[in-house]
Amino acid sequence: MIAKLSHWLLKISTGPLALACLVLVLVFSALVLPDQMAKAEVYSSDVGSPDMSLYYTAAELYRMAEAYGPTGRAAYIRARFTFDLVFPLVYTAFLVTAISWLVKRANLAWGRWGRLNLLPVAGILFDYLENISAATVMSRYPQTTAVLDHLAGVFTLIKWVFISSSFVVLVLLIGMALRYVLKTRQK
């Protein structure tokens, strides 16, 4: 199933589609992201936000929930199930299509390299797991939420590992694709 998903993503990813997804990320980042960041700063009370942290413990998550207060927690939960449902889809669409297209341009698509297009897919899965876990903890506060309170920080860390790895791979593939194109043009 994983190989089929990777293959399908390779098949549908074209240069124009990757470019369209890049434009979508840039537009979303310019028009929507600043407003969301400003709203988050209001309710985060300078204690930070789970989804912008690299890692946090359950105790730190509860400190954030306390500092947010009832209004801040409600705003955090609302953002996780509106904005933070859409933004991961936007950045994942860009990363998947760009990586898939570049893997093909570097003539690496049908080997193991082709499966690098699944890194962003793993990233979005952990992003959503993080959102569900942290939002559940926020919604139940001041009650504790065993297990999810500890997993939220782990999901966040894993999300960042996959997303940052996707960007590293993207940069490497740009170089590999350029090298392949230049090499084939010299022949």
Backbone torsions as a table, in degrees:
resi	resn	phi	psi	omega
1	MET	NA	-42.2	179.2
2	ILE	-63.5	-43.9	179.4
3	ALA	-63.9	-37.6	179.0
4	LYS	-66.2	-40.6	177.7
5	LEU	-62.9	-46.8	179.1
6	SER	-59.7	-45.9	179.8
7	HIS	-61.4	-44.3	179.5
8	TRP	-62.0	-43.2	178.6
9	LEU	-62.8	-39.0	176.3
10	LEU	-62.3	-41.3	-177.5
11	LYS	-64.6	-42.0	-174.1
12	ILE	-85.5	-15.5	-174.5
13	SER	-82.6	118.8	178.4
14	THR	-122.6	167.2	176.1
15	GLY	-58.2	-48.9	178.5
16	PRO	-61.5	-36.9	178.3
17	LEU	-67.6	-43.0	177.7
18	ALA	-62.2	-39.9	178.5
19	LEU	-65.7	-42.7	177.9
20	ALA	-61.7	-40.7	178.0
21	CYS	-67.1	-35.9	175.5
22	LEU	-62.9	-45.2	178.3
23	VAL	-61.0	-41.7	178.7
24	LEU	-61.1	-43.7	177.7
25	VAL	-62.0	-44.8	-178.5
26	LEU	-65.1	-42.9	179.1
27	VAL	-65.1	-45.8	179.4
28	PHE	-61.1	-42.8	180.0
29	SER	-66.2	-33.5	-179.0
30	ALA	-81.7	-35.9	-172.8
31	LEU	-99.7	-33.9	-173.5
32	VAL	-104.9	-43.6	-175.0
33	LEU	-58.4	-45.6	-179.4
34	PRO	-58.5	-40.4	178.7
35	ASP	-64.1	-43.0	179.1
36	GLN	-65.0	-39.4	179.3
37	MET	-65.7	-40.4	178.9
38	ALA	-64.2	-42.6	177.7
39	LYS	-63.2	-41.4	-179.7
40	ALA	-64.1	-37.2	179.1
41	GLU	-63.9	-34.2	-179.6
42	VAL	-64.9	-49.2	-175.6
43	TYR	-87.0	-15.7	-177.6
44	SER	-77.7	-11.6	175.6
45	SER	49.3	39.7	177.7
46	ASP	61.5	16.3	176.5
47	VAL	-98.5	-4.0	179.6
48	GLY	94.2	178.2	-178.6
49	SER	-131.0	139.5	-179.6
50	PRO	-54.5	-44.5	-175.0
51	ASP	-73.4	-14.7	176.5
52	MET	-99.5	-2.8	177.3
53	SER	-85.3	156.0	174.8
54	LEU	-79.2	-42.1	178.4
55	TYR	-159.1	151.4	176.4
56	TYR	-152.2	153.2	178.0
57	THR	-88.2	170.8	176.2
58	ALA	-61.3	-40.5	179.7
59	ALA	-62.2	-40.6	178.3
60	GLU	-66.4	-37.0	177.6
61	LEU	-64.1	-40.9	177.4
62	TYR	-67.7	-34.3	175.6
63	ARG	-64.0	-39.8	176.7
64	MET	-63.5	-45.4	-179.6
65	ALA	-59.8	-41.3	178.3
66	GLU	-63.9	-47.9	-177.0
67	ALA	-65.3	-33.4	-179.1
68	TYR	-65.4	-32.5	-175.3
69	GLY	72.1	172.9	-176.9
70	PRO	-59.5	-41.8	-178.7
71	THR	-68.3	-42.6	179.4
72	GLY	-65.9	-41.1	177.9
73	ARG	-63.7	-40.9	178.4
74	ALA	-63.5	-41.3	178.4
75	ALA	-65.6	-40.3	178.7
76	TYR	-61.2	-47.6	-178.9
77	ILE	-62.7	-44.7	179.0
78	ARG	-59.4	-42.3	179.6
79	ALA	-65.4	-35.5	-179.6
80	ARG	-66.9	-29.9	-176.4
81	PHE	-107.4	15.6	171.2
82	THR	-128.7	-86.1	-179.3
83	PHE	-53.9	-47.1	-173.3
84	ASP	-81.4	5.0	165.3
85	LEU	-89.3	-35.4	-174.7
86	VAL	-84.0	-47.1	-174.8
87	PHE	-57.8	-44.3	176.4
88	PRO	-60.1	-34.4	176.6
89	LEU	-64.7	-38.7	-178.4
90	VAL	-67.1	-51.7	-177.6
91	TYR	-70.2	-31.3	177.9
92	THR	-68.6	-40.9	178.2
93	ALA	-58.9	-43.8	178.1
94	PHE	-63.4	-51.3	-176.1
95	LEU	-62.1	-43.4	-179.1
96	VAL	-64.4	-47.7	-177.2
97	THR	-69.6	-39.4	-179.8
98	ALA	-67.2	-45.9	179.2
99	ILE	-63.6	-44.7	-179.8
100	SER	-60.8	-46.6	-179.1
101	TRP	-64.5	-42.8	-179.6
102	LEU	-67.7	-36.0	176.3
103	VAL	-60.9	-40.9	177.0
104	LYS	-67.1	-42.2	-179.7
105	ARG	-64.3	-30.0	178.8
106	ALA	-87.6	4.6	178.8
107	ASN	61.0	39.7	-179.2
108	LEU	-120.7	6.3	-166.3
109	ALA	-61.9	-38.2	-167.9
110	TRP	-99.0	5.9	172.4
111	GLY	-98.5	-160.6	179.0
112	ARG	-64.7	-27.8	178.8
113	TRP	-59.5	-31.9	-179.0
114	GLY	-59.1	-28.0	-178.8
115	ARG	-76.8	-4.3	175.1
116	LEU	-61.4	-20.4	178.7
117	ASN	-67.9	-7.7	178.8
118	LEU	-89.4	-11.4	177.3
119	LEU	-55.2	-49.4	179.0
120	PRO	-65.0	-29.8	177.7
121	VAL	-64.7	-43.0	175.3
122	ALA	-63.4	-38.6	178.4
123	GLY	-59.4	-44.4	-178.9
124	ILE	-69.2	-35.1	178.4
125	LEU	-61.8	-45.1	179.3
126	PHE	-72.4	-28.4	174.5
127	ASP	-62.5	-46.7	179.4
128	TYR	-67.3	-38.1	176.4
129	LEU	-62.9	-40.9	175.8
130	GLU	-60.0	-48.3	-178.1
131	ASN	-60.6	-44.6	180.0
132	ILE	-63.7	-45.1	-178.1
133	SER	-64.9	-51.1	-177.9
134	ALA	-65.7	-40.4	179.3
135	ALA	-65.9	-36.3	177.1
136	THR	-64.2	-44.7	177.6
137	VAL	-61.0	-45.0	179.5
138	MET	-62.6	-40.6	-176.5
139	SER	-71.0	-29.1	-178.2
140	ARG	-91.4	-12.1	-177.2
141	TYR	-57.1	135.7	14.9
142	PRO	-88.3	1.0	174.2
143	GLN	-68.7	148.8	176.5
144	THR	-85.0	156.4	179.4
145	THR	-125.0	90.1	-176.5
146	ALA	-57.5	146.4	178.7
147	VAL	75.3	-59.7	-179.0
148	LEU	-61.6	-33.1	179.4
149	ASP	-64.4	-32.0	177.3
150	HIS	-84.3	-34.4	-178.7
151	LEU	-72.6	-29.0	-176.8
152	ALA	-54.1	-48.7	180.0
153	GLY	-65.3	-36.1	177.9
154	VAL	-66.6	-45.0	177.9
155	PHE	-60.2	-38.7	178.7
156	THR	-62.9	-47.6	179.2
157	LEU	-59.6	-46.4	-179.2
158	ILE	-64.6	-39.5	176.2
159	LYS	-55.1	-50.7	-177.9
160	TRP	-64.8	-33.9	177.5
161	VAL	-62.7	-47.0	-178.9
162	PHE	-69.4	-40.4	-179.0
163	ILE	-68.7	-46.0	179.7
164	SER	-66.5	-37.2	175.6
165	SER	-61.4	-37.3	178.3
166	SER	-61.9	-41.9	179.1
167	PHE	-70.0	-36.8	175.9
168	VAL	-62.8	-46.5	178.6
169	VAL	-61.0	-41.3	178.8
170	LEU	-57.6	-47.5	180.0
171	VAL	-63.8	-44.7	178.6
172	LEU	-61.6	-41.5	-179.8
173	LEU	-68.1	-31.9	175.3
174	ILE	-59.5	-46.3	177.9
175	GLY	-63.3	-43.5	-179.5
176	MET	-66.3	-40.1	179.7
177	ALA	-66.6	-42.4	177.5
178	LEU	-61.5	-43.9	179.4
179	ARG	-61.5	-43.2	179.9
180	TYR	-64.9	-44.1	-179.4
181	VAL	-63.4	-46.0	179.4
182	LEU	-63.8	-39.6	-180.0
183	LYS	-64.5	-42.1	-179.1
184	THR	-73.0	-29.3	178.4
185	ARG	-72.9	-27.4	178.9
186	GLN	-72.7	-24.2	-178.0
187	LYS	-76.7	NA	NA
